Amino acid sequence: MTKSRLGWYLAGALSAVLYSSANPVMLVSLSTANKQFVSWEAEQNGDEILEGRHVLHFEHDCLPAWGYAGNARQYFYVVEPKFRNNGPLMVCLHSAGGNARTELVPNVKRVADAGDDFTGLILNCDTGSGWWWGAKEIDADPDKYRQILTPVENRALATVQWVVHKYHIDRNRIYLHGISMGGSGALGIGMSHGNVFAAVQAGVPAGTTHALYRLGNSVILEDDAGTVNDVPPVFVFFSPKDTWSKGMEGWLDFVHHNKLCVLGAWGPWGHQNHYEMTNPAAYRFPWLSIRRNQAYPAFTGTSTDNKYPGYQSDASDQNGQMNAYFRWMVLKDQPSRFAIELRLVQADELGGSADIPQEAVSDVTLRRLQHFKVAAGETCAWKIEQAGHLMDSGQTIADNHHLVTIPRVRVTATPITLYVNGAQSR
């Protein structure tokens, strides 16, 4: 790691820790990018059949509007769906050990396994240009790129928009996945663009400093088009024995401090992408069912969470999970009333036997609310019912970011319904 890169890593991590008291900065979001990049085009110059899917190869110029200089060219692949019916999109970011071509087959399989209605976008990144977040540009001018996106970030988001337009994608079901370098890029690009992505999945991310750098300066509730830009749910799989996991503790602290929705698991296997070796409640979570136009709960201080042992530590909980047992379904999202069902996962959802706790107790924060609105400092009444019986009730006050948190909610295998009423409903 160069000295300059270490500098902006530390600056990003520090600004992230200070997020709660900072004034967030507006990034160039996809809604803005639509206006800038609507005229660009990509040229198809190849196709093949993989995993029973038609895979198209495209090349294109990298536009000066994205921040590129000279005659840069790039390519990407589109995995066409079997059914074109306003379906979902999975965006895949490759690792530093490969490229879009060398990792094409496993990523096409990932898209195919997601469902016949999925379109896939497999982007390419030249590692010499600074990875998925343009580290060279940030090295050269970290203050500048706190307020605007780097060329590769702009290109990635513009290509998503191109595919969304060409293939009539459901904008509420765009998902971002990445491994290693791609995992870091998925966290950095995805977490700061909740107005684009419904959910993010990252495997053994090669550092979390891109995410901290972006989130410490750019978390906003609404972008210039009025689109909700809350941080999307994140599913992350990592290892304390991975040399790239150094600094994960700071990211986990940031997640907890800012009440973000993160479900994940870890194990002692090092820098290898082994979702299937983690707690099945984590890797079998149906993350591709999450929608951008639906609220979700964030869980913090959960009683059933394992304690992450820390980088290269031999402490207990070498295998562990956070928030993996929860499942939810939004029942009502109205201007002054909200209701959500919460429960623990069932063994038959995990494909066999699993060690599932009888109860989990957690603070629950409501995020990405669509219609239910509260003012900062507003008092909200809440109650919890189970099978028609009142289990608990109380009041809570919305924080400075308009977030409503209900403390110490008890969740079991039998579903509970959490009701929250705003001031206008009383």
N, C-alpha and C positions, 0 to 999 in steps of 0.2 A: 504494500500500500504506500503510495507516495505521501509526502508530508502535506502537500496541498489538499489531497483527497481526505486525509485524516482531519484537516482543519474544518472542511465543510461538513464532514460526518459529525464532528463534535458540536459544531454550531447548530446543525439540524437537530441533534439530540437535545441540546440545551433549550432551543426554542420550543421543542415539543413538550418538554416538561413544564414550560411556562405557558402552555396553551390556554389554560383556564382563565388567565388574566390578560391574555394578549388579544389584540384586535385582529381577526383573521383577514387574510389578503385574498382578493379575488383572483383566481387563476383563469387562464383562457380555457373555458369549458367547451364541451362539444357543441352546445347551442351556439356559441360564438363561432366555433370552427366551421359550422355549417355554412355560415355566410361567407367565410373566407375561402373555403376550399370546394365550393359546390361545382366549380367548372373543371376540376381535374379528372383525368381518365386513366385507366390501366389497360394494358394490352394483353390479351390472352395469347400465350404462345406454347401451350402444351396441355395435355390432359391424359389421365390414366384411370384405371379402376383399382381401388384398394379397399379391402374390407367390405366389398360389395357396394362401394360408393364411387360416384363420379367425382374425381378430384381435378380441379383446373389450376393451372399455373399462370400467374399474371406478373408482368413487369411494368414499371412506371418510373417516371422522373420524380425526383424529390424536389418539391417546390421551394422557391425562395421564401414564400409566405410562411413556410414551416420553420424557417431559420437556416435552411441549407444554403451553402455557397458552392458555385461551380456546377458541374454536370453530374451530380450524384444520381445513381439509379438503385432501385431496390426491387424486391419481388415478394410475393406472398402466394399462398394456396387457399383456394376455397373448396371446402368439402360440401358438395351439393346435397340437399335433403332428398329423401325419397318422395316426400309429399310437400309441395309448395303451397302452404296455406297460412301465411303470416306466422310462421313458426319461430322458435327460439334460436339463439346464436351462442356458440361457444367459441371464445377467443383463446388461442393457445400461444404461450411464450416459451421458447426453447431455452435450454441451458447454455452455459458458456462453453461446454465441451462439444457442442454440436451447432447445427443451424437448422433452418426450417426444412431443408431437404433431408439431412441425416436423421432427424427426429420426426420425419413425416409419418412413417407407418404407425408408431405408437400414438401419435396425436390424432391421426385419422381413426384409429381404433377407439380412442377416447370419445371422439364425436359420435361414432357409430353406436357405441355402447350407451350413449346418452339417450338415444331414441331416433326413430326414423324421421321425425319432423325437425331434427336439429340440422342447422347449417353450421359449418365449421370455418373459422378464419385462422390460418396458421401463418403468423407473421415471421419475418426474418430480421435478425439484428447482427450487424458486424461487431464483434466484441472489441475490435480496435477503435471503434468510434465512441466508446464509453458506456457500453452495456445498455440495458433497456431504459436508462434514465438520463443518458447523456452526461456521464460523469466528467468527461473532459471539459465540456462547456461550464459545468458547475464549478469544477476546479478553477477555471480561469476567471469566473465572475459569479461567486455564490450569491451576492446580494441581488444581482440582476435576475437570476433564475429562481429566486424566492417569489417573484411576482409574475413571471411568465414561464411557459413550458419550454423545455429543450426541444431541438429538432426531432429527436426520435420519439419523444412523448407526443408531440404534435402529429407526427406521421402515423403513429399507432392509432390515435383517436380518430384521425381523418380517414384511415382505412376502415375502421369499424363503421364509420358513417357511410362510406362508399358501399360496403356490403349490405348495411341496413337498407339503403335506398334501392340497390340493385335486386336484392332478394326479398324485399318486402318483409323484413324482420319485425317481430313483435318487440317494440322498444322496451317493454316491461320485462323481457326475459332475455337479457344479454348477460353472459357469465364469463368471467375471466379466470383462466387457470395458468399456472406457471410452475416450473421446476428449477431449483437452484438459482442461477441468475434470473431465470424467468419467474421464479417464486418471489424474488426481491422486487422485480419489476411489477408483478401482479399486485403486491402489497402497496407499492408506491403509487402506481397509476390507478389501481382499482379503488383503494381506500379513499383517495382524494377526488374520485369522480363517481360518487353515488348517484349523480344525475344521469349516468350512463349505465352502470353495472348493477344488476340485481344482487349479485353475490360474488365473492372472490374465494378461490381455493389456491393455496400455496404449499408446495412440497419442498422440504429442506431449503428454505430461502437462503440465498448466499448473502446474508446480512439483512438488517431491518432499518438501516440508516436512511435509505431512500424514502421509506414510508414516514419515518420521523421527520425528515427534512421537509417533506410535503405537508404532512399533517400539522406540524408546528406552525405553519404559516397560512394554511389554505382551507381549513375545515369551515364550511359555511352551510347554513341551513337552506339557502335559496340562491340560485344563480341569476344571471341577468335576464333570463326568460321566465323566471318565477318557478323553475323546476326544482323540486326537492333534491338537495345535494347532500343529504346525510350520509355518513360513512356506512357502506353496505355491510351486511354480515360477512364475517371472514372465517374461513375454515383452514387451519394451518397445521402441518405435520412436520415435526423437526426432531432433532436429537441433541442432547446436552454433550455428547461425545463428538459432535461435528465441529471442526475448526471454524466453520462459517457461522456457527450459532453464537459466537461471542457477541455480547451486547443484547441478546434476546431478553435478558432480564429488564433492561430499560424499556424495551417495547412493551413487554407485559405490564410493567408499572404504568406506562402511558395508557394502555388499553383499560386498565382497572380504574385509573384516576379519572378518565374521561367517559367511563360507563359505556364502552363500545361493545358491540355484539361479536364476540370471538369464541368459537368452539374449536378445540384442537386436542392433539395428543402427541406424545413424544415417546422415544425409546432409545436404547443405548447402541444403535447400529451405525452411527456416524453419518457421513454425507451420502446416504442412499435413500432413494424415494420408496419407502415401504409403508404405504398407507395400511396395507392389509395386516401388518404386524402390530398395529396399534389397537387400542380399545375399539371393539366393533361398533360401539355406540357412537364413536366419532366418525370412522370412515364410512359407515353405512347411513349417515345422516342424509336425507334426501335434499341436498343443497340446491339441486336444479329445479326444485319446485318453488323456490322463493321468488317472489315477484317484486319488481321495483315500485309498483303502485300499491303495495301493501305494507302496513306497519309491521313491526316485529319487536320482540322483547330483547333487551340486553341484560345479562345476568352477571352480577358481581358479588364477591364475598360468598361464593357458593360453598355450602358445608361439605359437599361430596367431592370437591376438587382435590386432586393431588397437588402436592407442593413441588413445583419445578425445582430440581436440585441445583441448577446453575451450571455455568459453563465448566466442563471437564471435572465436575464434582462427583465424588463417590457417595454422596449423601443418599438417603432413601428416596423412594419414588423414582427410580431410574426409568420405569415405565409409568406413564401417567396420562391424565386427561383433564381438561377443563370444560365444564358446562356441556359435556357430551350427552348426558342422559336426558336433557330437556327436549320436549316436542311441543308445538303450539299451533293454534289455528285462530285467526282473527274472526270474531263473530259480528262486531259492530264498530264502525268508525264514522261517527257523526259529529257535527260541529261541537256539541256539548256533551256527548256520551260516547264512551268507548268500552268494548268488552272483548276479552280474549280468553280462550281456553288454554290451560297449561296442564301438562302431565309429564310423567316419566315414560321413556321408551319401554315397549314390551319385548320380551325375549323372542317372540316369533317374528318381530321386525328385524331381528339381527341374525336370522338364519340359523338359529340353534341356541345352545346354552350360553348364558352370559351372566356375569356377576353384576346384577342391577340393584342398587340400593333401594330400600323400602321408602325412603323419604329424602328429599333434598330441600334445604332452606337457602334462599337467596334473595338479595335485593333485586327488584325487577324494574328496569327503566324502559319506558315506551319510546321507541324511535321510529323515524320515517312515517310519522302520523300523516294521514292523507286529508282528513276532514276535521278531526278533533283538534281544536286549537285552544291553547291556554296562554295567558300573559305571564311574563316573568313575575314571580312573587304571588301569583294567584293560588288560592287554596282550593284543592280538589278533594272531594269526598270519594272514598273507595270502599268496596266490600268484596268479600270472597264467598262464593257459594259452592257447595258440592252436593250434587244430587238434590238440588232444591233447598238445602239447609244452609243457613248462614254460618260460616266458619270463622270469619274475622271481619273487622271493619275499622276505619279510621280516616284520618285526613293527612294530606301531604301538600307541600308547597312547591310549585314549579320553580326551577332554578333560573339563573340568569340566561341560560340558553334555551329556555322554554321546555326543559325536560322534566318529566314527571317520574319520580321514583317511588315505588311502594316497598317499604322495608320488610325484610324477613318473611317472605312469602313461603309457605310450606307446600311443596308439590309432591304428590304420590302417583302411583300408577292409575288411581281413579281420578279422572279429570276434575279440575276445579275451574270455575269461571271467575275471572277478575273483572269487576266493573269499576269504571272511573267516571265520575261526573264533574264537569266544569261548573263554573260559577253560574252560567246562564241556565243551567238545568235545575237549579235549586230555588 
